[in-house]
């Protein structure tokens, strides 16, 4: 630590932590959570790993500082058969008055070892490390430090070489988005490459990203969390996880979607609400799940004939989501539908989907740009 750097409190001080639903004190420091802590008792370890990852979370403050140091303790998941010494914990991004600066590599801290079912089989404890930002522009400016989107990041300490003040209020609308791994965006090249962040920055709104990798299952505790979170705009990108795992049939899916929407409407009766169906996924378009990976490509193992009796395919899910929204819109003029194929179509799967499911970094950029135009542009659900 340089003597010229002054400590800045991370709790009850000038730093705003945006994009988190809750902040929790830990032994190491402060943990931003993208679901409230009470949800732990109603979920599992997989959901908890995603709820504590940093997608869309950022520290915001105002300062003339040219140098900043942030001490963090990351928690990195990795497969147990590999050596427990990963060298990748993602990146920290920084923006100065909204302009991106030089990203910094996130240090590897604690390592969680996973088996091939993604169950936790061990832990290698780690220690906090320092991320340093240097050469920031002179003068007082608004700074945001964006956390790595796919790892848990506990905030231990912040230091700056100038006084730190609360950030300038943005005056922007708050947009809360919920989805799967395709919304958490682990494969994006940096935190600013997460597609809801790309869309939010283009549309000048403040994002709260509740994209939960592998865990978008219409869970009631997620609906209650969204219900209780202030938001001016809400979007739900639904379908890929529960189709891939064959978690529902048509008969059980429909009332579950209605219940999820009903719960959100208890807290947000008039908020613009956009339901988004899945982007292209060739394996599941006409064949039900469950899915498996073979040679690095996603395959569906269900019997296509069972779709006629209620097994879910993406074609059926899109059709049902559109029908549900159309019916609800007769009494709810602020609910809207967006076909996910307008974000990535089947004819673009080879170009933008690296393994038949998750977009590449370029694919995430395309989704963010298209969503900004379709949802926030003239005639869109969030226009205004």
WOPEHU-V5422 format. One record per residue. PHI is phi in whole degrees, 0 to 359 (none if undefined). D_FIRST is the distance of its C-alpha to the first C-alpha in whole Angstrom. Layout:
phi | d_first
PHI | D_FIRST
PHI | D_FIRST
This chain:
phi | d_first
none | 0
283 | 4
301 | 6
287 | 9
274 | 7
253 | 9
291 | 10
236 | 13
295 | 16
267 | 17
239 | 20
55 | 23
225 | 21
280 | 21
276 | 20
264 | 23
254 | 23
263 | 26
89 | 28
254 | 28
275 | 31
201 | 29
246 | 26
233 | 26
286 | 23
234 | 23
298 | 21
277 | 18
172 | 18
234 | 20
247 | 22
284 | 24
243 | 28
262 | 30
221 | 33
298 | 33
298 | 33
296 | 36
288 | 37
304 | 36
293 | 39
249 | 41
231 | 40
219 | 38
296 | 35
297 | 36
298 | 36
295 | 33
299 | 31
284 | 32
295 | 31
256 | 28
283 | 27
259 | 25
303 | 28
83 | 28
272 | 25
209 | 22
269 | 20
230 | 22
196 | 20
238 | 21
194 | 19
267 | 19
301 | 15
258 | 15
227 | 11
228 | 10
232 | 8
235 | 10
273 | 10
221 | 14
238 | 17
270 | 19
232 | 23
248 | 25
278 | 29
206 | 31
288 | 34
294 | 35
286 | 37
273 | 34
298 | 31
282 | 29
221 | 26
294 | 26
249 | 23
232 | 24
234 | 22
84 | 23
229 | 21
259 | 19
258 | 21
224 | 20
237 | 23
238 | 23
51 | 26
85 | 27
265 | 27
297 | 25
254 | 22
277 | 20
296 | 20
234 | 17
290 | 18
281 | 18
285 | 16
278 | 19
248 | 19
290 | 22
239 | 25
260 | 29
266 | 32
243 | 35
269 | 38
287 | 41
263 | 42
72 | 38
279 | 38
281 | 35
241 | 36
173 | 33
216 | 29
245 | 26
298 | 23
233 | 20
235 | 16
297 | 14
224 | 11
250 | 9
253 | 11
240 | 10
247 | 13
235 | 13
69 | 16
290 | 18
301 | 21
291 | 21
93 | 22
288 | 22
209 | 23
272 | 23
242 | 20
231 | 21
250 | 19
263 | 21
282 | 21
304 | 23
281 | 26
239 | 27
236 | 25
287 | 24
230 | 20
271 | 19
269 | 16
261 | 14
197 | 11
231 | 11
226 | 9
215 | 10
266 | 11
205 | 14
300 | 17
244 | 17
239 | 21
300 | 23
291 | 24
294 | 28
304 | 30
285 | 32
74 | 35
273 | 36
289 | 38
265 | 36
247 | 37
258 | 37
238 | 38
236 | 39
190 | 40
255 | 39
299 | 37
288 | 38
258 | 36
290 | 33
67 | 33
303 | 31
276 | 33
298 | 31
284 | 29
191 | 26
303 | 26
282 | 28
268 | 30
292 | 31
296 | 35
297 | 35
290 | 32
301 | 34
295 | 37
296 | 35
294 | 33
292 | 36
264 | 38
60 | 36
232 | 35
263 | 33
275 | 33
235 | 32
261 | 33
257 | 34
282 | 35
235 | 35
303 | 36
70 | 39
221 | 40
261 | 42
239 | 45
62 | 46
295 | 44
302 | 45
291 | 42
289 | 40
301 | 43
293 | 43
296 | 39
294 | 40
307 | 43
267 | 40
256 | 38
301 | 38
200 | 39
265 | 41
216 | 42
225 | 42
228 | 42
229 | 43
256 | 43
243 | 46
133 | 48
291 | 46
292 | 45
287 | 48
284 | 50
296 | 48
263 | 48
51 | 52
282 | 51
225 | 53
248 | 57
304 | 58
298 | 60
275 | 57
293 | 54
301 | 56
294 | 56
293 | 53
297 | 51
301 | 54
297 | 52
299 | 48
293 | 49
300 | 51
297 | 48
299 | 46
292 | 49
299 | 49
259 | 46
225 | 46
296 | 50
238 | 50
293 | 46
306 | 47
232 | 47
247 | 47
262 | 48
244 | 47
274 | 49
295 | 47
290 | 46
301 | 49
210 | 48
308 | 51
297 | 52
254 | 52
299 | 54
235 | 58
241 | 57
292 | 55
283 | 53
284 | 51
252 | 49
214 | 48
262 | 46
224 | 48
56 | 47
78 | 44
235 | 46
284 | 47
230 | 51
263 | 53
249 | 55
286 | 57
265 | 61
305 | 61
294 | 64
285 | 63
298 | 61
291 | 65
248 | 65
116 | 61
294 | 59
270 | 56
240 | 55
293 | 53
299 | 56
292 | 57
295 | 54
298 | 54
299 | 57
288 | 57
299 | 54
298 | 56
294 | 59
299 | 57
295 | 55
299 | 58
293 | 60
292 | 57
295 | 57
294 | 61
247 | 59
231 | 56
290 | 56
258 | 52
257 | 51
220 | 51
233 | 51
229 | 50
289 | 51
298 | 48
292 | 50
285 | 49
268 | 46
215 | 46
269 | 50
299 | 52
287 | 52
249 | 49
301 | 48
296 | 48
279 | 46
245 | 43
252 | 43
292 | 41
223 | 43
85 | 46
222 | 43
273 | 40
295 | 39
284 | 37
308 | 35
294 | 37
295 | 40
296 | 37
297 | 37
296 | 40
299 | 41
299 | 38
293 | 40
292 | 43
296 | 42
301 | 41
287 | 45
284 | 47
268 | 45
258 | 44
282 | 46
305 | 50
84 | 52
281 | 49
300 | 48
251 | 45
298 | 47
131 | 46
